[in-house]
Amino acid sequence: MKKWMLYLSFILLIIFECLRVYLIMPMPGSQQFNSIGLVYFLGSNKMIIRIILYLIILFPLLTIFKGNSTKEKIGVSFLSILYIAIFYVFTFMMEADKMFYQPTHTYFNKIADNKIPLHKLVIGVSENGIAKAFPIQLIGYHHQVRDSIDNKPIMVTYCTVCRTGRVYSPMVNGKVETFRLVGMDHFNAMFEDATTKSWWRQATGECIAGPLKGYKLTEIKSEQVSLAAWFRKFPQTEILQPDEKFAATFEKMDTYDKGKSKSNLTKRDTASWQFKSWVLGFTNGTTSKTYDWNYLEANKIIQDSLPTLPLLIILENDSASFHSYNRTVNNLTLHFKKINDSIVDTYSNSLWNYDGICIDGKLKGASLTPVVTYQEYLHSWEFFHPNSIRYVLNK
């Protein structure tokens, strides 16, 4: 076999090892390509591709080492060492699940024994009176935490590069599935299921490659608020505690909640409508809308009318906890105003709290229906909701 095949195979091996990781990790330029089909093929067939190229290399490699040419021996030795080094780095150091690990154990405390500061953001989940809080500082590193609530399995996910928190049922085709972090697509975390090796998008729960392509995980309603706000609503909540094994990593994420990360991948654009600006995203049927976080922070309240849904978004005085509601009560579409820490409807002048409950006045006892709304980076929300309309007052 010609020696050029040997060198070409080494080059192809090196390109292959680099490319299959480069395309699904947040490296310069990698997330701009629509390459999921190619990278899934490379990842799914990596052993076959390697074996074929190894076999092509083997015979001429043995021939060279049996020969007398020192120059050729040095050349192939260099290529061999280079490939082994690249293989090790890209396989054992740069793959997603080798960089971000699942907690070795998960344990929860009630507020009396809790170690998480009350101002920290959490993803809160409640079912039938049982409530749990998952601090973003923790799940942002793990990317997913498996747990259960009311005897139902849940998969709590977070992608810091998109600022997306989602909770899903891990049930797939009637069985509880196991997932591992496999990489990223357009800056959003991807998971691979253990059974079919299909790839799933964190932001939408949709399978985007593999045998289950097109399948969607069932989303479980969740809320992003400060732990203090969640505790006010659910005083018996259990709170996920940090796994001490990852204490140093959690410490590095201490400023993430406030958008003050040092990394350009997770640092907030403080101006409005920029790539990494914070926005709120909401979908009602086929209609999606995007709300500027800076506007909400300045005004504390947004009232909008979407098809069949009058929407109310309120920001608490902590400038972190937001709530979204359908502002229809007893077939009346209410209009609200926020004065300091008081929320009042203009129809009856009744007083409401942040949890959507009327606590005084003509409508006392009435409650608003919560609406799922997400805080994300602008690039994430608008990529996954390309027809989303930007909310601009009086336009």
C-alpha positions, 0 to 999 in steps of 0.5 A: 500500500502506498505511503501517501495513504498512511499519511492521509489516514493519519491526517483524517484521523486527527481531523475526525477526532477534532471535528466531532468534538469541535462541532458540538462544543462552544468553540470559536465559530462552532455553534454557527453551523447547522451541522447536527446531521454530520456531527451525529453521524461522526459521533454515532459511527466513531468506532467504525471510522476509527477501525477503518482508518486504523486498518489502513494505517497498520500495514504500511506502518509495520513496513516502515518500522521494519525498514531502514529509513530513519527519517520515515520512522521519525515522521510516523512516530511523530504522527502517532504521538500527535494522534494519541495526544489529540485522541486523549485530549478530545476524548477524555478531557473535552467531551461534555460529560468529561467536563460537567459531572452529575452530582455524586449524591443529591440531598435536600434540606428544609429552610432551617438547615438550608445552606443556599442564600435566600437571594439565590435564583432557583428553579422551583417545581411543585406537585400536589402540595410538594415543592422543591427548589433547585438552585441555578448555581448548582444545576447550571454546572451539572446541566441536569439533576435527576429527582422525583416529586410526588413519586414522579421522576423529573429531570431538572435541566439548565444551560448557562450559555442560553440561560434556559431552565427547563424541567421534563419528565424523563419518560420515553416510550413508557420507560424512565430514560437515562440521559448524558450531556453530549454537547451543544447545538447553537449554544444549547445543551444536548443530551443523549439517551442511553437506549437509542443514543438519540440527541435531545435539545435542552431548550425545547425537549425535542429530539433532533437526531437519531432514531427518536428524531421529532419526539418531544419530552413532556415539560413539567411546569416550573418557575424561576425566582429567588429562593426567598420568593419561592419559600414565601409561596412554599414554606415547606419547600425542600432545597437541593444542597451543594455536593461538596465534591464540586464546591470549587466549581460552584464558587466560580458560578457565584456571580452567574445569577446577576449576569456578572460571569467573567466568561463571554459565553455566560456574561450578560449584555446589559444593553437591550436587544443584544446577543446576550441581553436578558429577555422574557419569552412566552408562547401562546399557541402559535404566537411567541413574544419576547419582552425586554428585561431592562424594560421590565426592570425599569417599570416592574410591570408589563401588561399585554394582550395576545390572542385569547390571553391578556398577559400580566408580568410582574417583577418583584422588588428584588429585581430577580423574581418575576411572575406571569399571569392571565389577567382574566378573573370571573370573565373580566380582563383586569388592568393592574398598577404597581405602586411600591410593593403594592399591586392593585387592579383598577377595576375594583381597587383590590390589593393583590400579592406577587403570588397572584392572589387577591388579599384585600378588597372586592375581589378578595380570595380570587386568584390569577392563573399562572402562565409559563414564561422563561428568562433567557438570553435573546439569542437563545429565545429567538433562535428557537422561536424564530417568529417571536415578536418583540414587545415594544410599548405603543407599537 
